[in-house]
């Protein structure tokens, strides 16, 4: 499919005008956010021609009118508790580079190649970690893998050529390579970098570097309070997390938390007291993940039971109405994301060996960055299986092809010929999914009940096979 040059030029001009307008409006809002934020929301509604953000923008507008409301508090905290230059950089790279300029490129590539094109790229700079958390597939690796700086840079360059300006780090522990992370932030100042981290390696010196480059955001992994966190991550880990949060808050740097809820800690992580404590420590966003039994020796007893997952579903939705923190529930928010985000639909994962995987939890691949471009990987048999099969269930509260629909993952991996990429003990996909069939069967009626309450007019032909 050929691209019309005139159309591209018109699109580029339009993007430039929109970008200029947003920058001017941001300056105006920044001068008096309390008064001028409603103007920004009005402008964004005009830009949202297809009304894809209509409900969100209307909701934010209504919430902001209530000065005692949680969303008003959160938005104002961004203007009072975050360094102004960091705030400006986040706005430029996310609102303009990712959502205006990048979206046009991503949409054109998706139409041209009829495949998924990611919004974000998740990568592991290293498989090494300074901790040995219970139930983590990275724990105990002896043969450490690292992305070379050349490969690392190539991934970012390829991403930008595809309209991606949002990169996320996982591992291993990404901050094992702190100096290289800062190098990439410097080199690619037009991108935002978020890292999942245990927080133990964040110190004053690194925080000062974050403040200098302005485009790095940590999401600190925490399992609850000291008892829960140290039980899984090791003695003294929670204290190190608190020290890191204090440093980041003092320097007015944006950070959030990453919480894995298990059968052992769900009551703590889902409690109001825990939310309030994390907000008090300065966290402005929270990613919630449910424990997935990835790895041959995965502790299956840590999988959250159906009633526990339903508890988190209800708690997070309730706290979104009352707490000044932005939350994402990676599984239970399937109804908002329209199903699974992986396989390049919104993101893909590249591990420290260069294997291009559909998801951070699905360690199977038929492509490696050393042999294929990211765009070629998006057109590979495994990724096209994702593209053709998403969503994996009509009930979007069952979005995952592993935890909720394991038969779908088996079919996709076997049909595509993808191989296990586990660096320690390669795991057959049937062996992996065998740990999840009973979980899916038990979650199915609960998910159906929750869906029926929130979508009473919709009829599902199949909830779970």
Secondary structure, DSSP 8 states (H G I E B T S, - for coil): ----HHHHHHHHHHHHHHHHHHHHHHHHHHH-HHHHHHHHHHHHHHH-TT-TTHHHHHHHHHHHH-TTSHHHHHHHHHHHSS-HHHHHHHIIIIIIIIIIIHHHHHHHHHHHHTS---SEEEEESBS--S---TT-TTTT-SS--B--HHHHHHHHHHHHHTT--EEEEESS-GGGGHHHHHHHHHHTTTSEEEEEE-STT--HHHHHHHHHH--EEEEEE--SSHHHHHHHH-TTHHHHHHHHHHHHHHTT--EEEEEEE-TTTHHHHTSHHHHHHHHHTT--EEEEEE----STT--GGGS--HHHHHHHHHHHHHHTTT-SSEEEETTTTHHHHTS--TTTTSEEEE-TT-BEESBTTB-EES-BTTTS-HHHHHTSHHHHHHHHH-SS-SSTTS--TTTT-HHHHHHHHHHHT-EE--SSS---HHHHHHTTHHHHHHHHHHHHHHHHHH-TT---S-S--
